[in-house]
Amino acid sequence: MSGTAGEIGEFGLIARITAGVSAGGPVRLGVGDDAAVLRLGGDLAVSTDTMVENVHFRRSWSGPGDVGRKAVAACVADAEAMGAVPIAVVVSLAMPADTPTEWVDGFAAGVQLECDRAGVRLVGGDLTTAAEIVVTATVLGDQGGLAPVTRAGARPGELVAFVGRLGWAAAGLAVLTRGFRSPGAVVVAHRVPEVPYGEGRIAAEAGAGAMIDVSDGLLADLGHIAQASGVRIELNSAAFEIAEPQQAVAAALGGGDPLNFQLTGGDDHALVATFARGHVPEGWTVIGEVVAGDPAVLVDGAVPEIDGGWTHF
């Protein structure tokens, strides 16, 4: 049945969005009641992420499935960054009443696809009307007996390493804001991040001192670790590998340094953490070290003369 959200109504939309969603594993009771019920083996990690149309995404740039996937990916990355095992998500959707049901169906399909990729279950949410589309996703994660990996645990002598991708989404945003759709790889990265699912738990088990997901930019997010831990972080520019699409975008935009995409770009949701020497997990790339000193993030021994990353206000 086609039509609009207003024509289908709240409960018809809920039925469409939750079709095929089931309980299982630690989810004892899923959608269909006033609350879901989970059974966990440790402390509960909870994080919420909100995306607003024309602030975090544009319907002219991203399809409904992209928006659904990005909403789940962004919030699940926060649980990963605590070293938790993500278990479930709750997704709330506000939208204009004239939103086509095809958009809602595509959004729901994207949510379910990313839930499958992340190994989580959709256990509930909410629907309401709004002038623009607003998506809020909340993740529930199981610490499973391990202490949470916070931003305050970095210590001098540790190495700084990341896993995932840096600067791809930023390069894609730069392309899209100028009316282009290529290179396609970075445009896709802006629409849907590739979160390194499972690596947060691996980092926690390897004894990570501090960890954060790169949502606002590497310099900005490492700055949070530096401030919380009372340390200085020194990055080595030679340790970064600049992908060809990032080089192409930088050249097309006037020849700026493509490394800036990786230093300041957010929305890729890579994980960056600190580790004792000899304990960096396989697949993570060492890009610097933690040293004693006033809280700051340096690149090649100097404070970068570039904007550190995204801020919401």
N, C-alpha and C positions, 0 to 999 in steps of 0.2 A: 504494500500500500504506500503510495507516494503522498505528497502534500507538504504541509509545514508543521513545525513543532506545535504551534498553537492549535492546529486542526487535530493532530493526533492526541494531544493532551499529555499530562504528566505521567499517568500510569501506563499509557500506551507506549510512551518513550522509554520508561523504565523497563518494560517488557522487552523492547527491541534491544536496548543496550545490554541487558543481562542475559539474553538468550544464550544458553549453552554454558553459562557460568555455574560452577559447582564447588562444593566444599571438598575437603580431603587433606591428608597430611595434618599439619598443625592447625588448619582451619576446621574447627569443630562445627561451626554454624556460619554459613555464608550469607548471601543476599536473601532478602525476603522477609526479614524481621526488623525490629527497631534498631538492632545492633548486631554486629558479628561477634563471634566468640572464637578466640584462639587459645591454644595450649602451647606454651613456650617452655624451653629448657633453661632459660636464663633471664637476665634483665632485658627490658624492652627498650629498643631505640625507636624514637618517633621523630619524623621531620615532615614539614609541609612546604610545598612550592606552588606558587600561583603564576599563571600566565595570562596576560591581558591582550586582547586583540589590538593590533596597531602599536603595541609597546614591545611585546615579545614575539609576535608573529603577525604576518599579514596573510589574509586569505588569497590575495593575488600572487603570493610567493609560495605558500604552503598548502597542500591539500589537507582535507580533514583527517586522513590517516596519519599524516605527518604530525599534526597537532596532537593527536591522541598518543602517538608514540613518544613525542618529545616530553609531554606532561609526565608520563610514567618514568621515562629515563631520567629526567632531571631530579625527581624526588628520590628514586631508588639509589641514585649516586650518593646522596647524603648518608643513607644507611651504610652503604659500602665504605664511605669514608670514616665511619666509626668502628669498622671492623666487624660489623654485625652481619648476620645472614638475613637478607630481606625475605620476608614471609608473605606480606599482603599489602595491598594498596586500597585506599578509598579515594574515589574521584568524584568531584562535584563540578557540575557544568551549568553555567548561567549563559543565556543566549536570547536574542530577539525572538519573539513569537513567530515571525515570518521566516525563520531559518528552515531551509528545506530538509525534509527528513532524510534525504540522500546524504546530506552533510553529516547528520547525526549518526547514520549508519556507518559512514566511512570513519568517523571519529571513534565510534565504538570498536570497529574492526582494528584500528590502529592501537587502541588501548590494549586489546586482547593480545595482539601480536607482540607488543613490547612486554606485556606481562609474561608471555611464554618465553621470550628471550631472557628476561631477568629472573625467571624461576619464581615468580610471585603469583598470587591469586587476587583478583578483584573481589572485594568482600562487601562493597557498599558505596554509598555516595549520596548526592542530592542533586535536584534539578530546580531551576528557577528562571525567571525572565530577567533580562538586562538589556541595556541599550547596545552593548557589544558583547562578544563572546569572552567569557572569563572562565578559566579552568583552574581548579585547585586540586592538587593531588597530595595525599598523605601516605607515607610509607611506614610500615611497622616492621621492625627488624629484631631478630633474636640474637643477643650477645653470646648465647650458648656457653656461658661459663667464663668467657674471657672479659677482661676489663675493657671498657671503651677506649679507643685510641683518640685522644683529644688533640687540640691544637697546642696544648701547653707542655708537651712532653719532649720537645727537641732539646738535645744536649750537645755542647761543643764536642767536636770530634766525630759526630755522626755524618754520614753521607746523605745527600738529598737525591732522590730518584723519583721518576714518574713512570706511569704505565697508561697507555691509551694514546690519544692524539691531541696535539696542541696546535692551535692557530688555524685549523681547517675551517671551523664555523666562522671565524672572523674574516677570513679571506672570502668566504661565500657571501657574507653580509656586505662586504665592500663591493663585490661584483653586483649583487642585486640592487643596492642603493643607486647604482649608476645605470640601471636599466638593462643589464646583461644577464645571460643565463649560462655562461661558461667561464672557466672550466667547470664542467658538470660535477666533478668530484667534490669541489668545495661548496657548490650550491646545495648538493644533497646533504653535506655535513652540516650546513646551517639549518636545514629543515629537520634533520633527525640526527642527534648525536650518537656516537658509537661508544657507549659506556663499557669499560672493561669489567663486565660482571664477574664476580667471584674473586677478583684480585684484592678487594679490601680485606676479605677474610684471610687470604694468603699472607697479606702484609701483617695483619694482626698476629697470626701464628708465627711469623718470622721475627716478631718482637719490635715492630715499628714503634718509634718513640712518639711521633706526631704524624697526623695525616689530615688531608683536606681534599675535597674534590674541586677541580678547577672550573668554577662556574663564572667567576668575574674577571679572570685573567691571572696568569701565573704570578706576576709580580705582586698583584693585590692580594691573592690568596696566600702566597708565601709570607707576605707582610703580616697577615693575621697570625701565622705560626710564630714569626719572629717576635711580635708584640706579646703574644700569650706566653711564650717560652722565655722571653728575656734574652734572646740571642741574636746574633747577626748571621745572615745567610749569604754566602758568596756563590754565585753561579758562574760557570765557565761557558762562554758563548761557543767555543769550539766543540762542546759536547752535544750541541743541538744539530739534528739532521733536518735540513730544510727541504721539504718535498717539492717536486717539480711544479705542481699546480700553484703552490704558494709563491714560488719564484716567478711564475708567469703572471700572476695577479699583481705582484709588486712592480714588475717591469711595465705592465700595462697601465698602472696608475701613476707612473712618473719615476720609477726607479728607486723607490724607497727600500729600506732594508727589510727583506722578508722575515728576518728574525723577529721583528716587532709583532707580527701576527702571533707568534708563539709566546712572546713575553706578555702581551696585553690582551689577547683574545680570550673571551670566555665562551661558554655554551658547548664546549666539547666534552666537558665532564670527565676529563682524565683524572687520575688520582696521583697526588704527589705526597711523598712521605719521607721521613728521616729514618735511617737504619744504622745500627752499629756496623763497622767495617767487617766484611765477610758474611753479612746477613742479608744482603740485598737479594730479593727473590729473582729467580730466572724470569727474563722477559721485561724487567724493569730497567730503565736507562738512567745511569748516574749523571747528574748535571751540575753538581756542586757539593758544598759541604757546609756544616754548621760550625761557627766559630764563636768565641767569646767576644762580647762587645755590645754597644748600644743597639737596640733593635733596629734592623734595617735589612734591606735586600739589595745586594750589589751585583753588578755584572762586570766581570773582568776587573774587579777592584774599585769600581766607581758606581755612584748612584746614576741609574739610567736617566737621560734627559727626554723621557717620553712619558705620556700618560700611563699610569699604572694599571688601568682597567676600568671595568664598568661599575658605576654606582647608581642606585635607584633614584636618588634625589639630589 
